[in-house]
C-alpha cells in the first residue's frame, strides 16, 4: 500500500536531498483549477534549490510518495477526495479511496520512506476554546513521535497560538525561528509570541539535525518556523477584522472539530479580496525553497 516514485527512491538510495510535500493544500486549500499549477510550482521550487520533491497522497488505495501528473490531477481535480490524517489513512487505503494527506499523515509517511525534510504551509494546533472542547490537531501528536524536520510558517493564525506553543514544548517538539526571534502566525509575520531559538542559515539547521541524530534525540520533529517578510503578510488590521467575523460565523453555523479550519480559511479567502490566498501561496513556496536548501545542506 506504499509506493515510492522511482525518482524519489533513487535520490534516497544515493543519500540525496528529498523534500516531502503534503497534498491537503492542493485538494482542500487552493481553488481549482489553479491548484494544479501551484502544486507544480511548489515542486519546481524544490527542484530549483537542488532537491527532489516528493508529494505524498493516497491514490486509488495506494499511498504514493512522489506523484506523476495523473496522480497530482487525481487529488487536485477529482471529486470525493478524502482529507486523510494519520488515523484516516489506513481506513481510506483499505477502501481503495483517493485522499489528500495532512501534516500529520504526510510527516509519518515521509519518515517511514526515509525522508528527513518536509515543507508545508502552517501547522495545525490547539483550537480556540480547547479548554472546553479538547479540540487540537493530530499534527501535534504526530510531530511528537516522528523524526522529521518540518519547515512551516508557524501555526495557522486562526488557532490558539500560545496554547499550541505550550503543547509543542510539553510534547518535546523542538521549535526554532528561521531568521527571526518571533513565532510567525501563518498569514502574519509575527504571531505576537517569542521563540527561544533562532537559526539564520540552512547549514545551521542541518547542524542541529546532525546533533539531534548524534545525541539520539531525533525521535520527534524539529519545527523550523519561517515567516513571510513583513511586506508580504496580510495586513494585520484586515486579518483581525476577518478573523473576528469568521469565528462568529463558525459559531453561528455550529461548525466544530476538523471542519473549523477549512471553514475559517474559506472565509479568509472570501473576505480578504485574494490577499490570504496570495500570502498562502507565497509562504508555501518560500517554505519549499528553504526545506530544499536544508535538505541539500544535510546531504552534503
C-alpha positions in Angstrom: 0.0 0.0 0.0 3.1 2.3 0.0 4.7 3.2 -3.3 7.8 5.4 -3.6 8.3 7.0 -7.0 11.4 5.9 -8.8 13.0 9.4 -8.8 12.4 9.7 -5.1 13.7 6.2 -4.4 16.8 6.8 -6.4 17.6 10.0 -4.6 17.1 8.4 -1.2 19.3 5.4 -2.1 22.0 7.8 -3.1 21.7 9.9 0.1 20.5 12.8 -1.9 18.2 15.7 -0.8 14.5 15.0 -0.9 11.6 17.2 0.4 8.2 15.8 1.2 5.2 17.9 0.4 1.6 17.5 1.7 -1.4 17.2 -0.6 -4.2 18.6 1.5 -3.2 22.1 0.5 -3.6 21.0 -3.1 -7.0 19.4 -2.7 -8.6 21.4 0.1 -6.5 24.6 0.5 -6.3 26.1 -3.0 -9.0 26.9 -5.6 -9.5 24.8 -8.8 -8.0 24.8 -11.4 -5.2 27.0 -10.1 -4.3 24.3 -7.5 -2.7 22.1 -10.2 -0.5 24.9 -11.4 0.5 26.0 -7.9 1.3 22.4 -6.9 3.7 22.1 -9.8 5.2 25.5 -8.9 5.9 24.2 -5.4 7.6 21.1 -6.7 9.5 23.3 -9.1 10.7 25.5 -6.3 12.2 22.4 -4.5 13.9 21.3 -7.7 15.4 24.8 -8.3 17.1 24.6 -4.9 18.7 21.2 -5.8 16.4 18.7 -4.1 13.8 16.2 -5.3 10.1 16.9 -4.4 8.0 14.0 -3.0 4.4 15.0 -2.8 2.5 12.5 -0.6 -1.1 11.4 -1.4 -3.4 8.4 -1.4 -4.4 7.5 -5.0 -6.8 4.6 -5.5 -5.9 2.9 -2.3 -2.1 3.3 -2.7 -0.1 5.7 -0.5 2.3 7.4 -3.0 5.4 9.2 -2.1 6.0 11.3 -5.2 3.3 11.9 -7.8 3.2 11.9 -11.6 0.9 14.2 -13.5 -2.0 11.8 -13.4 -1.7 11.3 -9.6 -1.4 15.1 -9.0 -4.5 15.8 -11.1 -6.4 13.0 -9.3 -6.1 14.7 -5.9 -6.3 18.2 -7.3 -9.4 17.9 -9.6 -11.1 14.6 -8.6 -14.4 14.5 -6.8 -14.7 13.0 -3.3 -11.0 13.4 -2.4 -10.8 12.5 1.3 -8.8 14.5 3.8 -6.6 11.9 5.5 -4.9 12.4 8.8 -2.9 9.5 10.3 -5.9 7.8 11.8 -7.9 8.0 8.5 -5.2 6.9 6.1 -5.3 3.1 6.6 -9.1 3.1 6.6 -9.2 5.1 3.3 -6.4 3.0 1.8 -8.2 -0.3 2.7 -11.3 1.0 0.9 -9.4 2.0 -2.2 -10.1 5.7 -1.8 -8.2 8.7 -3.1 -7.2 11.1 -0.4 -5.0 14.1 0.4 -2.6 13.8 3.3 -2.5 16.3 6.2 0.7 17.5 8.0 0.3 14.5 10.4 0.0 11.8 7.9 2.5 13.3 5.4 5.1 13.6 8.2 4.7 10.0 9.2 4.6 8.5 5.7 7.6 10.6 4.7 9.6 9.5 7.7 8.8 5.8 7.0 10.0 6.3 3.5 13.3 7.7 4.8 12.7 11.4 4.1 14.1 13.8 6.6 12.7 17.2 5.3 9.1 18.2 4.9 7.7 21.6 3.7 4.1 22.8 4.4 2.2 26.0 4.9 1.1 26.1 8.5 0.8 23.5 11.2 -2.4 22.5 13.0 -2.5 23.2 16.7 -4.7 23.8 19.7 -8.0 25.3 18.7 -9.6 28.3 20.5 -12.0 27.1 23.3 -10.0 23.9 23.5 -10.2 24.1 27.3 -13.9 23.1 27.0 -13.8 21.2 23.6 -10.5 19.4 23.9 -10.1 20.2 20.2 -6.5 20.1 19.0 -4.9 19.0 15.8 -3.5 15.5 15.4 -0.5 17.2 13.9 0.9 17.9 17.3 0.9 14.2 18.4 2.3 13.1 15.1 5.2 15.6 15.4 5.9 14.3 18.9 6.6 10.8 17.5 8.0 11.4 14.1 11.7 12.0 13.3 11.4 14.7 10.6 12.2 18.4 10.1 9.1 20.4 9.2 9.5 23.9 7.6 6.4 25.9 8.0 5.1 29.5 8.6 4.2 28.7 12.2 0.7 27.7 13.0 -2.5 29.0 11.4 -3.4 32.3 12.9 -7.0 31.1 13.5 -5.7 28.8 16.3 -4.7 29.4 19.9 -1.1 30.2 19.3 0.3 30.3 22.9 -1.5 27.1 23.8 0.0 25.4 20.7 3.5 26.5 21.7 2.9 25.2 25.2 1.8 21.8 23.8 4.8 21.6 21.4 7.1 22.2 24.4 5.3 19.5 26.5 5.4 17.0 23.6 9.2 17.6 23.2 9.0 19.1 19.7 11.8 21.5 19.0 10.9 24.8 17.6 13.3 27.3 16.0 12.8 30.6 14.2 14.5 31.0 10.8 15.9 34.4 10.7 13.6 35.5 13.5 13.1 35.5 17.3 9.3 35.6 16.9 6.9 32.8 16.1 5.2 33.5 12.8 1.4 33.4 12.5 0.9 31.9 9.0 -0.6 34.9 7.2 1.2 37.2 9.7 4.9 37.5 10.1 4.7 37.7 13.8 2.0 36.0 15.9 3.0 38.1 18.9 4.9 35.4 20.7 8.7 35.0 21.2 10.9 32.0 20.4 13.9 30.7 22.5 16.0 29.7 19.5 16.9 31.4 16.2 18.8 29.9 13.3 19.9 32.0 10.3 21.1 29.6 7.6 20.2 26.3 6.1 23.6 25.0 7.3 22.8 25.9 10.9 19.6 23.9 10.7 21.4 21.0 9.1 23.9 21.1 12.0 21.1 20.9 14.5 19.6 17.9 12.7 23.0 16.2 12.9 23.4 17.0 16.6 19.9 15.5 17.2 20.9 12.3 15.5 24.2 12.1 17.3 22.6 12.5 20.7 19.8 10.1 19.9 17.2 12.8 20.3 15.7 12.7 16.8 12.7 10.7 17.8 10.4 13.7 17.4 10.2 16.5 14.9 12.1 19.8 14.6 9.9 22.7 13.5 11.6 25.4 11.6 9.3 28.4 11.6 9.9 30.5 8.5 8.0 33.8 8.5 6.7 35.7 5.5 8.6 39.0 5.1 6.6 41.8 6.7 5.9 43.3 3.3 4.2 40.1 2.1 2.0 39.4 5.1 -1.8 40.0 5.1 -2.4 43.5 6.6 -2.8 42.8 10.3 -5.9 45.1 10.7 -7.6 43.3 7.9 -6.6 39.9 9.3 -8.0 40.8 12.7 -11.3 42.0 11.4 -11.8 39.0 9.1 -10.8 36.5 11.8 -13.3 38.0 14.3 -16.1 37.8 11.7 -15.1 34.3 10.7 -15.1 33.0 14.3 -18.6 34.5 14.9 -19.9 32.9 11.6 -18.4 29.5 12.6 -20.1 29.6 16.0 -23.4 30.6 14.5 -23.2 27.8 11.9 -22.3 25.2 14.5 -19.1 24.3 12.8 -16.7 22.3 15.0 -13.8 19.8 15.1 -11.9 19.2 11.9 -14.4 21.3 9.9 -13.4 24.5 11.7 -10.1 25.1 9.9 -11.3 24.8 6.3 -14.4 26.9 7.2 -12.3 29.7 8.6 -9.8 29.6 5.8 -12.6 29.7 3.2 -13.9 32.8 4.9 -10.5 34.4 4.8 -10.3 33.7 1.0 -13.7 35.2 0.6 -13.3 38.3 2.7 -9.7 39.4 2.1 -10.0 40.1 -1.6 -7.5 37.4 -2.5 -4.9 38.6 0.0 -4.9 35.4 2.1 -4.6 33.3 -1.0 -1.7 35.3 -2.2 0.0 35.1 1.2 -0.7 31.3 1.4 0.9 30.6 -2.0 3.9 32.9 -1.1 4.6 31.2 2.2 4.3 27.6 0.8 6.7 28.4 -2.0 9.2 30.1 0.5 9.0 27.0 2.8 9.5 24.6 -0.1 12.7 26.5 -1.1 14.0 26.7 2.4 13.3 23.0 3.1 15.2 22.1 -0.1 18.2 24.2 0.9 18.2 22.5 4.3 18.0 19.1 2.6 20.9 19.9 0.4 23.0 21.1 3.3 22.1 18.0 5.3 23.0 15.7 2.5 26.4 17.3 1.8 
